[in-house]
Amino acid sequence: MPTENQPNRAYGGHISSQSISLAQSAMVNGLQWQLYPVDFKTEEGTFSVYLYAINREHAAAILLELKETAVLRDGDLVGITRND
């Protein structure tokens, strides 16, 4: 990953970091959802995203669905709001 002083080709600018805290697990409709890390590689390096799932098999199914259907939203992220 580029340092703060190196331009990032994927984002066309400088990266500034801000911390986001994620709960390791969450109860939803009586089921405990665990946080699973997903790694992916690009020209710029290896990066991670995280997803919640009931178990590892469920996480694999969600990842497969993401691979088949995910699209980048229009616009920039302007904030993150907790919904718990």
N, C-alpha and C positions, 0 to 999 in steps of 0.2 A: 504494500500500500504506500502511496506517495507520502512524504513528510509534508508538514504544513507549508513549506517553502517550495515544494515541487508541484508544478501544474499536473492535474489529473486529466488525462485524455478523455476518460469516460464522462467526466462531469464538466470539463472545460474550465476549471477554475481551481481555487484552493480549497482544501478541506479543513474545516474546523470541527472539533469534536465536542459533543455534548452527551452527557450520560443519560441513559434510559434504563430504569430498573424494571425488571420483569419478575413476577412471582414464579417460583419454581413449579408450583402447582396451583390449580384453581378448581373449586367445586362448581359444577354446572349441572343443574337438574339432578342432583344426587350422585353424579359421577365425578370422579377425580381426574382431571386432565393434567398431564405432565408436560413440561417444556422439553422439547427435543431440538438439538442443534442440527442444522443442515449446512454442510460446507460445499462451496463450488469454486471452480478455478477459472480465472480469466488471464488475459495478457498481463494485467496489473498485479496479479497475485491470487492468493486463496482468501476467500471471504466467507462469512457465515450469516445465515438468517436463522430465525427460530420459529418453531410452530408448536402449538399445543395439540396433544392427542391423548387418547385414553390409554394406549399402549404402543409398543414399537411397531406392530403390524398396522395399526391405525395410522401412525405417523407415516409409514411407507405408502399407504393408500392415499393419504392427503398429498404427499409429495408427488406421486404419480399424477394425481388430478391437477396439481399446480403445473406440472410440466406440460400437460395437455391443454390447459385452459387459461393460464395466467397471461395478463396483458398489463402493460405499464399504464397507469392512469394519466390523464391529462393534468397539467398543472403541477405545482410544487407542494410539498408537505409544509403546512404552515403551523402545525402544532399537533400535539398528542394529548388525548384526553382519556383518562381512566374511566371505565364503564362498570366498575364494581360497586 
